[in-house]
């Protein structure tokens, strides 16, 4: 089998800008619906402040801004080519982009009415997500919501096999554990929920799912 080497996360998406949005809509479970469902869960209050983790080209914002055109959005992503497209599409909106890792960036305390992440967090372990979720929870105002729309594993065995395969490929390529390379390692719904609860979210609901794509709302 001719396996391609793992690619750094930002590089992987920058190289696939052409066709990126088409792929997300056509080849991801629920791709034609998930952005509208996600956007509908975000606040409609004028001037609502939103944090978008792994914002990419802003497909979720394409659905959200018609519902709340005065929202202020801060997006964080590693892929500059994708975020440039987000800023081009939403020129004139209150949008700022931070080019970097949401694990490294400071979110502040009580600054946002809501947070959202779409098809980004399925690359990380439960242990890596818990401190991120704690930081995210602290960044939300009282009553704030985190909408997580992502690819989740159907069962424990599938989840384990994904992480085992990633470990094998990283060892093959001589990659250090703390480097971000693109490979899907989804958690199960149960393990994702455990990570969110450990991060301080006490109310977690499944709002929709299509195959292995789930929309979770956490408060």
C-alpha positions in Angstrom: 0.0 0.0 0.0 1.4 3.4 -1.0 0.6 5.6 2.0 1.1 9.3 1.7 3.1 11.0 4.6 1.1 12.9 7.2 0.8 16.6 6.5 0.8 19.4 9.0 -2.7 20.5 9.8 -2.6 24.0 8.3 -0.6 22.8 5.2 -3.1 20.0 4.6 -6.1 22.5 4.3 -4.2 25.2 2.5 -3.2 22.7 -0.2 -6.9 21.7 -0.6 -8.5 25.1 -0.9 -9.7 24.4 -4.4 -12.7 22.2 -3.9 -12.7 22.5 -0.1 -16.2 24.0 0.3 -17.7 21.6 -2.3 -16.1 18.6 -0.4 -17.5 19.8 3.0 -21.0 20.1 1.6 -21.2 17.1 -0.6 -19.0 14.4 1.0 -19.5 15.1 4.8 -22.5 13.4 6.4 -25.2 16.1 6.6 -23.1 18.6 4.7 -26.1 20.1 2.9 -27.9 20.7 6.3 -25.5 20.9 9.1 -24.5 24.6 8.6 -28.1 25.8 8.8 -28.8 23.7 11.9 -25.6 24.9 13.6 -26.3 28.6 12.8 -29.8 28.3 14.1 -28.5 27.5 17.6 -26.4 30.6 17.8 -27.7 33.7 19.4 -29.8 36.2 17.3 -29.2 39.1 19.7 -27.9 42.1 17.8 -24.1 42.4 18.2 -23.8 39.0 19.7 -20.1 38.1 20.1 -19.1 34.7 18.8 -15.9 32.6 19.0 -15.4 30.2 16.0 -12.8 27.5 16.6 -11.4 26.1 13.3 -13.3 28.7 11.3 -11.9 27.7 7.9 -13.7 29.5 5.1 -16.6 30.3 7.4 -19.3 28.0 5.9 -21.1 28.2 9.3 -20.9 32.0 9.1 -22.4 31.9 5.6 -25.5 30.5 7.3 -25.3 32.6 10.5 -24.9 36.1 9.2 -28.3 36.2 7.4 -29.8 35.3 10.8 -27.7 37.9 12.7 -26.0 40.4 10.4 -24.6 42.5 13.2 -22.8 39.6 15.1 -19.2 40.1 15.9 -17.1 37.0 15.2 -13.6 36.0 16.2 -12.3 33.0 14.2 -9.2 31.0 14.9 -7.6 28.7 12.3 -4.2 27.4 11.2 -4.9 27.6 7.4 -4.3 31.1 6.1 -5.6 30.4 2.6 -9.0 29.3 4.1 -9.2 32.3 6.4 -8.4 34.7 3.6 -11.4 33.4 1.8 -13.6 33.8 4.9 -12.5 37.5 5.2 -13.2 38.0 1.4 -16.7 36.5 1.6 -17.6 38.5 4.7 -15.9 41.8 4.0 -17.9 44.5 5.7 -19.0 42.2 8.6 -17.6 42.4 12.1 -15.1 39.5 11.6 -11.5 39.1 12.8 -9.3 36.1 12.3 -6.5 34.8 14.5 -4.1 32.7 12.5 -2.9 30.1 15.0 -3.9 27.1 17.2 -6.9 27.4 19.4 -5.0 25.3 21.9 -2.4 28.1 22.2 -4.5 31.2 22.0 -6.0 32.9 25.0 -9.8 33.4 24.8 -10.2 35.8 27.7 -12.8 35.5 30.5 -16.5 36.1 29.9 -16.1 37.8 26.5 -18.4 35.7 24.2 -22.1 35.0 24.0 -21.5 31.8 22.2 -18.8 29.6 20.6 -19.0 27.3 17.7 -16.7 24.7 16.1 -17.6 22.8 12.9 -15.6 19.8 11.6 -12.4 20.7 13.4 -12.1 19.0 16.7 -12.1 15.4 15.6 -8.3 15.4 15.3 -7.5 15.4 19.1 -7.6 13.2 22.2 -10.1 13.5 25.0 -7.2 14.5 27.3 -6.2 17.3 24.9 -9.7 18.6 24.6 -10.5 18.9 28.3 -8.3 21.9 29.1 -9.4 23.5 25.8 -13.0 23.1 26.9 -12.2 24.6 30.3 -10.7 27.6 28.6 -13.7 27.9 26.3 -16.2 27.6 29.1 -14.5 30.4 31.0 -14.6 32.6 27.9 -18.4 32.4 27.6 -20.7 34.8 29.4 -23.3 33.4 31.8 -25.8 31.4 29.8 -23.5 31.2 26.8 -23.6 28.2 24.5 -21.0 26.1 22.7 -22.3 24.5 19.5 -20.1 21.6 18.4 -20.8 20.1 15.0 -18.3 17.3 14.3 -17.5 13.9 13.1 -17.9 11.4 16.0 -16.9 7.7 16.1 -19.7 5.1 16.0 -18.2 3.0 18.7 -15.2 2.5 21.1 -13.5 0.1 18.7 -13.6 2.5 15.8 -12.2 5.3 18.0 -9.4 3.1 19.3 -8.4 1.9 15.8 -8.2 5.5 14.6 -5.8 6.5 17.4 -3.7 3.3 16.9 -3.4 4.0 13.2 -2.3 7.6 13.8 0.3 6.4 16.3 1.6 4.0 13.7 1.9 6.6 11.0 3.5 9.1 13.3 6.1 6.6 14.4 6.7 5.7 10.7 7.2 9.4 9.8 9.2 10.3 13.0 6.7 12.9 14.2 6.8 14.2 17.8 3.6 13.8 19.8 3.0 17.6 20.2 2.9 18.4 16.5 -0.5 18.8 14.8 -0.8 16.6 11.7 -3.9 15.9 9.8 -5.5 12.5 10.6 -9.1 11.8 11.7 -9.3 10.5 15.3 -13.0 11.1 16.3 -14.2 10.4 19.8 -17.5 8.6 20.5 -20.5 10.7 21.5 -20.0 9.4 25.1 -16.3 10.3 25.2 -16.9 13.7 23.7 -19.6 14.4 26.2 -17.3 13.3 29.0 -14.7 15.8 27.8 -17.2 18.6 27.7 -18.4 17.8 31.2 -14.9 17.7 32.5 -14.4 21.1 30.8 -17.2 22.6 32.9 -20.3 22.2 30.6 -23.1 20.6 32.6 -25.9 20.7 30.0 -25.1 18.8 26.8 -27.8 17.9 24.2 -27.7 16.3 20.8 -29.7 18.5 18.4 -29.2 16.6 15.2 -27.1 13.9 13.5 -26.6 12.5 10.1 -24.5 9.3 10.0 -21.4 10.1 12.0 -22.0 13.9 12.1 -23.5 15.2 15.3 -24.6 18.7 16.4 -24.1 19.1 20.2 -25.1 22.1 22.2 -23.3 22.6 25.5 -23.9 25.0 28.3 
